[in-house]
Amino acid sequence: QGEGGVYPVSEEFWNLARQLTRFNRTLLIADEIQCGLGRTGRYFAYQKFASKPDIVVVAKPLAAGLPLGAILTTQAVADAVSPGLHGTTFGGGPLICATALEVLNIIDEKNLLENVRARGAQLRAGLERLADKFPIIREIRGEGLMLGIELTVDGAPFVEAALRRGLLINCTHERTLRLLPPFIVTPAQIDEFLRLFETVLAKSPRKALEPASTVPPKQAGRALAAAR
């Protein structure tokens, strides 16, 4: 999951989902819009499992930012779809499709999946070291270059502080900072990110280090007196 807080699907969950779909004669659909096309160090995140989905949906990185999505299916699913039943008026534009083909060629020719795996391991190791140093980091999750940093406090102030230092990250589910570096990121750039991010953690405003529900003692006392 991406928007859900960067939670990788476990093998147990995947296998149970596959069993349920077979028992109920339904389809297993893998949403690879964020995690597909190399983001986890594999072309598709589901490839770490023994069983395959019936349908795979891909989009965002497919045409390097141009609007393009695709649906991949097994032969059995494809045979059940009549020509023209599922289509789009402007789908399959030649310019965008040519761009998508070039993206796939570059991923292969430049061996970017290997870079995703190597830089992802480097980034995760650095984040784990920061987690040992800063107790506000609760957990590091993810695979490849799709990582989430769950905090014990709200993440928005850290996003703002990071932006002031030239780091572009975002926050999902209030307390999980999501990192999605480009596939071509270099070792030096990972090191620079970790250096700057440590500064962000160390110099964040005090309000960011307090749980959202925390009320200063004096204010709490005044509120209690007013209630009485």
C-alpha positions as CSV (number, residue, x, y, z in Angstrom):
1,Q,0.0,0.0,0.0
2,G,1.2,3.5,-0.8
3,E,-1.5,5.9,0.4
4,G,-2.3,3.5,3.2
5,G,1.1,4.2,4.9
6,V,3.6,2.1,2.8
7,Y,2.7,-1.4,4.0
8,P,4.2,-4.2,1.9
9,V,1.8,-7.0,1.3
10,S,2.9,-10.1,3.2
11,E,3.1,-13.6,1.7
12,E,0.5,-14.8,4.1
13,F,-2.0,-12.1,3.1
14,W,-1.3,-12.7,-0.6
15,N,-1.8,-16.4,-0.4
16,L,-5.0,-16.0,1.6
17,A,-6.3,-13.6,-1.0
18,R,-5.5,-16.0,-3.8
19,Q,-7.2,-18.8,-2.0
20,L,-10.4,-16.7,-1.4
21,T,-10.6,-15.7,-5.1
22,R,-10.3,-19.3,-6.2
23,F,-12.8,-20.5,-3.7
24,N,-15.3,-17.8,-4.8
25,R,-14.4,-18.0,-8.4
26,T,-13.5,-14.3,-8.5
27,L,-10.4,-12.4,-9.8
28,L,-7.3,-11.3,-7.9
29,I,-6.3,-7.8,-9.0
30,A,-2.8,-6.4,-8.2
31,D,-2.8,-2.6,-8.0
32,E,0.8,-1.8,-9.2
33,I,0.1,1.8,-10.0
34,Q,2.6,3.0,-7.4
35,C,4.7,0.0,-6.7
36,G,5.0,-1.4,-10.2
37,L,7.4,-1.0,-13.1
38,G,10.5,-1.3,-10.9
39,R,9.7,0.7,-7.8
40,T,10.4,-2.2,-5.4
41,G,13.4,-3.5,-7.3
42,R,11.2,-5.9,-9.4
43,Y,9.2,-5.1,-12.5
44,F,6.1,-5.8,-10.4
45,A,5.8,-6.1,-6.6
46,Y,3.7,-9.3,-6.9
47,Q,6.6,-11.1,-8.5
48,K,8.0,-12.0,-5.0
49,F,5.1,-14.4,-4.6
50,A,4.7,-17.8,-6.1
51,S,1.2,-17.3,-7.5
52,K,0.2,-14.6,-10.0
53,P,-2.8,-12.2,-10.1
54,D,-5.5,-12.4,-12.8
55,I,-5.3,-8.7,-13.5
56,V,-2.5,-6.1,-13.0
57,V,-3.1,-2.4,-13.3
58,V,-0.1,0.0,-14.0
59,A,0.0,3.7,-14.7
60,K,2.1,6.5,-13.1
61,P,5.7,5.7,-14.2
62,L,4.8,3.9,-17.4
63,A,5.2,6.9,-19.7
64,A,7.5,9.0,-17.5
65,G,4.8,11.3,-16.3
66,L,2.7,11.5,-19.4
67,P,-0.9,10.3,-18.9
68,L,-1.0,6.6,-19.6
69,G,-2.3,3.5,-17.8
70,A,-2.5,-0.1,-18.8
71,I,-4.3,-3.3,-17.7
72,L,-2.5,-6.6,-18.0
73,T,-4.5,-9.8,-17.7
74,T,-4.2,-13.6,-18.0
75,Q,-5.3,-15.2,-21.2
76,A,-8.4,-16.5,-19.5
77,V,-9.5,-13.0,-18.5
78,A,-8.6,-11.6,-22.0
79,D,-10.7,-14.3,-23.6
80,A,-13.7,-13.1,-21.6
81,V,-13.5,-9.5,-22.8
82,S,-15.1,-8.8,-26.2
83,P,-13.3,-6.3,-28.5
84,G,-14.5,-2.8,-27.8
85,L,-16.0,-3.7,-24.4
86,H,-13.3,-2.0,-22.4
87,G,-11.6,0.9,-24.1
88,T,-11.0,4.6,-24.1
89,T,-11.6,7.3,-26.7
90,F,-8.1,8.7,-26.5
91,G,-6.2,5.6,-25.2
92,G,-3.2,4.3,-27.1
93,G,-1.9,7.6,-28.4
94,P,1.2,6.9,-30.5
95,L,3.3,9.6,-28.8
96,I,2.6,8.4,-25.3
97,C,3.0,4.8,-26.2
98,A,6.3,5.5,-27.9
99,T,7.4,7.2,-24.7
100,A,6.3,4.2,-22.6
101,L,8.3,1.8,-24.8
102,E,11.4,4.0,-24.4
103,V,10.9,4.1,-20.6
104,L,10.8,0.3,-20.5
105,N,13.9,0.1,-22.8
106,I,15.8,2.5,-20.5
107,I,14.9,0.5,-17.4
108,D,16.4,-2.6,-19.1
109,E,19.4,-1.1,-20.9
110,K,20.5,1.0,-17.9
111,N,20.0,-1.9,-15.5
112,L,17.8,0.4,-13.3
113,L,16.3,-2.4,-11.3
114,E,19.7,-3.3,-9.9
115,N,20.2,0.4,-9.0
116,V,16.8,0.5,-7.3
117,R,17.7,-2.5,-5.2
118,A,21.2,-1.2,-4.3
119,R,20.1,2.3,-3.5
120,G,17.0,1.1,-1.7
121,A,19.2,-1.0,0.6
122,Q,21.6,1.9,1.1
123,L,18.7,4.3,2.0
124,R,17.0,1.8,4.3
125,A,20.2,1.1,6.2
126,G,20.7,4.8,6.7
127,L,17.2,5.3,7.9
128,E,17.6,2.4,10.3
129,R,20.6,4.2,11.8
130,L,18.6,7.3,12.2
131,A,15.8,5.3,13.8
132,D,18.3,4.2,16.4
133,K,19.2,7.8,17.1
134,F,15.8,9.5,17.0
135,P,13.0,7.8,19.1
136,I,10.3,9.6,17.2
137,I,10.9,7.1,14.3
138,R,8.6,4.2,15.1
139,E,9.2,2.0,12.1
140,I,10.8,1.9,8.6
141,R,8.7,0.0,6.0
142,G,8.9,-0.7,2.3
143,E,10.9,-2.2,-0.5
144,G,13.4,-0.9,-3.0
145,L,12.9,2.8,-3.5
146,M,9.4,2.9,-2.0
147,L,9.9,3.5,1.7
148,G,7.8,4.8,4.6
149,I,9.0,6.3,7.9
150,E,6.3,6.0,10.5
151,L,6.7,8.6,13.3
152,T,5.3,8.8,16.7
153,V,4.2,12.4,16.0
154,D,2.5,14.2,13.1
155,G,4.6,14.3,10.0
156,A,3.5,17.6,8.3
157,P,6.1,19.8,10.1
158,F,8.9,17.5,8.9
159,V,7.7,17.7,5.3
160,E,7.9,21.5,5.6
161,A,11.3,21.4,7.2
162,A,12.6,19.0,4.6
163,L,11.4,21.2,1.8
164,R,13.3,24.2,3.2
165,R,16.4,22.1,2.9
166,G,15.7,21.0,-0.7
167,L,14.1,17.6,0.1
168,L,10.8,16.6,-1.5
169,I,8.9,14.1,0.6
170,N,5.3,13.8,1.6
171,C,3.2,12.5,4.4
172,T,0.5,9.9,4.3
173,H,-1.9,8.9,7.1
174,E,-0.7,11.8,9.2
175,R,2.4,10.2,10.6
176,T,4.1,8.2,7.8
177,L,6.7,10.1,5.7
178,R,6.8,8.5,2.2
179,L,10.0,8.4,0.1
180,L,9.9,7.7,-3.6
181,P,13.4,8.6,-5.0
182,P,14.0,8.4,-8.8
183,F,15.3,5.1,-10.2
184,I,18.5,6.9,-11.3
185,V,19.4,8.2,-7.8
186,T,23.1,7.9,-7.0
187,P,24.9,6.7,-3.9
188,A,26.2,10.3,-3.3
189,Q,22.6,11.6,-3.5
190,I,21.4,9.0,-1.0
191,D,24.1,10.1,1.4
192,E,23.3,13.7,0.9
193,F,19.6,13.0,1.6
194,L,20.4,11.2,4.8
195,R,22.7,14.0,6.0
196,L,20.0,16.6,5.4
197,F,17.2,14.5,6.7
198,E,19.1,14.0,10.0
199,T,19.3,17.7,10.2
200,V,15.5,17.9,9.7
201,L,14.9,15.4,12.5
202,A,17.4,17.2,14.8
203,K,16.2,20.7,14.2
204,S,12.4,20.3,13.8
205,P,10.2,22.7,15.7
206,R,9.4,21.6,19.2
207,K,5.7,21.4,18.4
208,A,6.5,18.6,15.9
209,L,8.0,16.6,18.7
210,E,4.9,16.6,20.8
211,P,1.9,14.3,20.2
212,A,-1.1,16.1,18.7
213,S,-3.1,15.4,21.8
214,T,-0.5,16.9,24.2
215,V,-1.8,19.9,26.2
216,P,0.7,22.1,28.1
217,P,0.1,21.7,31.9
218,K,-0.7,25.4,32.4
219,Q,-3.3,25.3,29.7
220,A,-4.7,22.1,31.0
221,G,-5.1,23.7,34.5
222,R,-6.8,26.8,33.1
223,A,-9.2,24.6,31.1
224,L,-10.0,22.5,34.1
225,A,-10.6,25.6,36.2
226,A,-12.9,27.1,33.5
227,A,-14.9,23.8,33.4
228,R,-15.5,24.0,37.1
